[in-house]
Amino acid sequence: MGFAKLSLKGRALKYLAQREHSRAELARKLAPHADDADDINAVLDALQATGWLSEERFVESVLHRKAARLGTARIRQELQRHGLAPEAVAGAVEQLRDTELERARAVWTRRFGGDAPTDATERARQMRFLAARGFATEIIRRVVRGGEDD
């Protein structure tokens, strides 16, 4: 039993050395290698107690990796999918709301070159593109229509 926990801890540290993981994600990755769910929880509790596993760092990591490409709704969805506390998700969403217009403009400019759509079909295509990336409807309208009325 002691060796199994040590093996799980080593495996968990290997995953954490590659990138930050949520507790739920790490538990899922360790499950095939554990005899008992209690072993996984004990390892994860120890990693949290020593600071190797941190929900705050995971949230910051996701924001750093995804914010330049995705809107607030998509990032909220990803954080919720990882089983984070609602308070952590709400804090991250609040951070993102302040920069959503700038981020949407940057994504739109990279994709479409900053040229306003010439017809309704092109405008709809550009709006769908931004919507699929999780940007808010009002933000999408402002970006695609030129949004000079900030």
C-alpha positions as CSV (number, residue, x, y, z in Angstrom):
1,M,0.0,0.0,0.0
2,G,2.8,2.4,0.8
3,F,4.5,1.7,-2.6
4,A,1.2,2.3,-4.4
5,K,0.8,5.8,-2.8
6,L,4.4,6.6,-3.6
7,S,3.9,5.6,-7.1
8,L,0.7,7.6,-7.3
9,K,2.5,10.6,-5.9
10,G,5.3,10.3,-8.3
11,R,2.9,10.0,-11.2
12,A,0.9,13.0,-9.9
13,L,4.1,15.1,-9.6
14,K,5.1,14.1,-13.2
15,Y,1.7,15.4,-14.4
16,L,2.1,18.6,-12.4
17,A,5.6,19.2,-13.7
18,Q,4.1,19.3,-17.3
19,R,1.4,21.9,-16.5
20,E,-1.1,22.8,-13.7
21,H,-4.0,20.4,-13.2
22,S,-7.2,20.7,-11.3
23,R,-7.9,18.2,-8.5
24,A,-10.6,16.5,-10.5
25,E,-8.4,16.2,-13.6
26,L,-5.5,14.8,-11.6
27,A,-7.8,12.3,-9.8
28,R,-9.2,11.1,-13.2
29,K,-5.6,10.6,-14.6
30,L,-4.5,8.7,-11.5
31,A,-7.6,6.5,-11.2
32,P,-6.3,3.7,-13.6
33,H,-3.2,3.4,-11.5
34,A,-4.8,3.2,-8.1
35,D,-6.2,0.3,-6.2
36,D,-8.5,2.5,-4.1
37,A,-10.1,6.0,-4.4
38,D,-8.9,6.7,-0.8
39,D,-5.3,6.4,-2.0
40,I,-5.9,9.0,-4.7
41,N,-7.6,11.4,-2.2
42,A,-4.7,10.9,0.3
43,V,-2.1,11.7,-2.4
44,L,-4.1,14.8,-3.6
45,D,-4.7,16.0,-0.1
46,A,-0.9,15.8,0.6
47,L,-0.1,17.6,-2.6
48,Q,-2.6,20.4,-1.8
49,A,-1.2,20.7,1.8
50,T,2.4,21.1,0.4
51,G,1.3,23.5,-2.3
52,W,2.0,21.3,-5.3
53,L,-1.6,21.3,-6.2
54,S,-3.3,24.7,-6.3
55,E,-6.8,25.6,-7.5
56,E,-5.7,29.3,-7.8
57,R,-2.6,28.4,-9.9
58,F,-4.8,26.2,-12.1
59,V,-7.2,29.0,-12.8
60,E,-4.4,31.4,-13.6
61,S,-2.9,28.9,-15.9
62,V,-6.1,28.4,-17.8
63,L,-6.6,32.2,-18.1
64,H,-3.0,32.6,-19.3
65,R,-3.4,29.8,-21.9
66,K,-6.9,30.5,-23.1
67,A,-7.8,34.2,-22.6
68,A,-6.2,35.5,-25.8
69,R,-8.2,33.1,-27.9
70,L,-11.5,32.5,-26.1
71,G,-14.3,34.5,-24.7
72,T,-15.5,34.5,-21.1
73,A,-18.3,32.0,-21.6
74,R,-16.0,29.3,-23.1
75,I,-13.4,29.8,-20.3
76,R,-16.1,29.7,-17.6
77,Q,-17.3,26.4,-19.2
78,E,-13.8,24.9,-19.2
79,L,-13.3,25.9,-15.5
80,Q,-16.6,24.4,-14.5
81,R,-15.8,21.2,-16.4
82,H,-12.7,20.8,-14.3
83,G,-14.8,20.8,-11.1
84,L,-13.5,24.0,-9.6
85,A,-15.2,25.8,-6.7
86,P,-17.9,28.2,-7.9
87,E,-16.1,31.1,-6.1
88,A,-12.9,30.5,-8.1
89,V,-14.9,30.3,-11.4
90,A,-16.8,33.5,-10.5
91,G,-13.5,35.3,-9.7
92,A,-12.0,34.3,-13.0
93,V,-15.1,35.4,-15.0
94,E,-15.0,38.8,-13.3
95,Q,-11.4,39.2,-14.3
96,L,-12.2,38.4,-17.9
97,R,-15.2,40.6,-18.3
98,D,-13.1,43.7,-18.1
99,T,-10.9,42.7,-21.1
100,E,-13.5,40.9,-23.2
101,L,-13.9,43.7,-25.8
102,E,-10.2,44.0,-26.4
103,R,-9.7,40.3,-26.6
104,A,-12.6,39.8,-29.0
105,R,-11.2,42.6,-31.2
106,A,-7.8,41.0,-31.2
107,V,-9.2,37.6,-32.2
108,W,-11.4,39.1,-34.9
109,T,-8.5,41.2,-36.3
110,R,-6.2,38.1,-36.4
111,R,-8.9,36.1,-38.2
112,F,-10.4,38.7,-40.5
113,G,-7.7,41.3,-40.8
114,G,-9.7,44.1,-39.2
115,D,-11.9,44.7,-42.3
116,A,-15.5,45.3,-41.6
117,P,-17.8,42.8,-43.3
118,T,-19.2,43.9,-46.7
119,D,-22.5,42.2,-46.6
120,A,-24.9,40.5,-44.2
121,T,-23.7,37.0,-45.0
122,E,-20.1,37.9,-44.1
123,R,-21.2,39.7,-41.0
124,A,-23.1,36.6,-39.9
125,R,-20.1,34.4,-40.5
126,Q,-17.8,36.7,-38.5
127,M,-20.4,36.9,-35.7
128,R,-20.7,33.1,-35.6
129,F,-16.9,32.8,-35.5
130,L,-16.7,35.0,-32.3
131,A,-19.8,33.4,-30.8
132,A,-18.2,29.9,-31.1
133,R,-15.3,31.2,-29.2
134,G,-17.5,32.2,-26.3
135,F,-17.7,36.0,-26.6
136,A,-20.8,37.8,-25.4
137,T,-23.4,38.8,-28.0
138,E,-23.1,42.6,-27.2
139,I,-19.3,42.4,-27.5
140,I,-19.6,40.6,-30.9
141,R,-21.9,43.2,-32.2
142,R,-19.6,46.0,-31.2
143,V,-16.5,44.3,-32.7
144,V,-18.1,43.3,-36.0
145,R,-19.9,46.5,-36.6
146,G,-16.8,48.6,-36.0
147,G,-17.6,49.4,-32.4
148,E,-16.4,52.9,-32.6
149,D,-19.1,53.9,-30.1
150,D,-17.1,52.6,-27.1
